[in-house]
Amino acid sequence: MPRLRSFRNSWALAANPIPVISDYLDQFGDTIGLHLGGVRPTLLTRDPGLIQHILQKNHRNYPKSEMSHGVARYLGHGLLTSEGSYWLQQRRLIQPGFHRQRLAALTELMLDVIEECLGPVAAAAQAQGGSVEVPVHELMTTTAFRIIARSVFSTSMTEAELQRMAQLLTDIQAFYVRTLRQPYLRPWLGVSGQYRHHDALSAEMRRLIMSYIQRRKAEGGAGKDDLLQMLLDARYEDTGEPMTDEQVLDEAAILLVAGHETSANALSWLWYLLAQHPEEAARMRAETQPVLGPRRPTFAELPALPYSLQVVQETLRLYPPAWIVDRQAAEDDEYNGLPLPKGTLISAYLYGVHHLARLWPEPEAFRPARFSKEQQREQPPYAYLPFGGGPRLCIGNQFALTEMQLVLLEVLRRFEVEWVEQPPVQMRPLITLRPRAEIRLRFRLR
Ligand code: HEM
C-alpha cells in the first residue's frame, strides 16, 4: 500500500507545480495525499494501475470532479462537461462522426489551413534573405485554432469572426483558470463585475455559433462535410430525432475548446524538441522523401510515414497537453488496500506516468523510436495515455494525431527549423501544459 503524506505547501504547488509534484512522488511513492485548502481527501497519483482503475475498470464510480464541471458555466453541457446517461447518449451519437472517412475528408481542409498559415512565414523568410525567427507558440496556436474552427464550421466563418472567436475563447479560458488557481480572488471577481463580464463574452460566443447553426440549417447543408454538418445530421438511435439547436451549439463549442489549445501546445513542444534534435528531423525526411517527393501528403499516405507519427507520439509523451485528469469517488471504494472514501478527489498525473523511469528508460530523452511497432508492443497498459483512457478517451484523438502529423510534414517540407539561443523554456501547467514564455525558432526556407 502506498504511503500517504499530506502536503500543505500549496503555494509552491501553485507557482511551479510539476517539479514540486515530481519531487514529492520520488520521495514518497507513486500516490500521495494532498491538502490543497479543501476539506475533502485529495490524492495525486502516477500509478498506472490506479489510473486504469478510475478511468476504466471502475469508471462508473468516478465521475469528473467539480473542477471539470465548472467549465460548463462558460461552455455549456457538451461531451467534455457532461456525465452519466446524458453523456453516454451524446457519446454514442457523436462517436461515429469521427470515423476515418470524415477524417480523410477533413485532411484536405487541414492542409489548406496549414498552407494559409505558413504562407506569410515563407514570405517573411524570403524577404529576409531566406530565414526568419518565428514565435512558434503563437504560430501553432493560430494554426490549431484555424484547423479546428474550419473543421467544425468550414467556410461559414468570416476572417473577422474567426479572430473574434479566438479572442473570446482565450479570454474566457484565462478567466476560468484564474478562478481555479486563485480561489481567494473569487469574492473580488464577483464584486468587480468580472463574472458578469465573462458571462457576457460567453453569451456572445454562443450567439455567434448559433448564427452558423441557423444559417446552415436554412441552406440545407448539401455538400458540406464538416463537423457541424455531422452534428446536425446525427440521429438518436431510439427516436430517430436530431439534437436540438442548443445541444448542437453545446457540442460545437466543446469541440472548439477541446480541440484547440491541446493541439497548439503539443505542436509548440514538437518544434521545441525537433529544433534541438536535427538528427530526428533528418530521419523523418529520409522517410518522407521517397514517398512524397516535394508534394503534400494525402490521408491515404500517412500510414506509409510511421516515423512522423512516432515523433508526434514521443512529443505527447514528454509534454502531454492534458497533464492531469481529475475524478471524484461517488461511493466508498478501495484499490490494492488503499481506501478511497466517497468524495475523494483523485488527480491522475499523466505527466508523471510518462516520465517514470521504470516504464520509460531515460525518460527525459526524446526518442521517437520508442513508438516503433516492436517497442510499442512492450508498453504496459496505461503507461502512455496522452488522450486519457476508458470510455471517456478523447474523441478527437485520431483527429489530433492526423492534424499534428500534417503540420509536421508540411513545415518540414518547406523549412529547416533551427534552434535559437534563448533563456531555458519552462513549462506552465494550467488546464493544459503550455510553454511559460514564447519559444522562438528560426525557420529557414529549403
Ligand atoms: C493533442 C491534442 C489533444 C489531447 C492531448 C487531448 C486530450 C484529451 C484527454 C486527456 C481527454 C480526456 C479527459 C478526461 O478523461 O477527463 C480528452 C477528452 C476530449 N477531447 Fe481531446 N485531446 C486533444 C485533441 C482533441 C481534439 C482535436 C478534439 C476535437 C476535435 C478533442 C475533443 C475532445 C472531447 C469532445 C473530449 C471529451 C470526450 C468525452 O468525455 O466523451 N480533443 N481529450
Residues whose N, C-alpha, C, O or C-beta is under 5 A from the ligand:
A	BS01	HEM	L79 L80 R91 L255 A258 G259 T262 S263 A266 P321 A322 V325 D326 P386 F387 G388 P391 R392 L393 C394 I395 G396 F399 A400
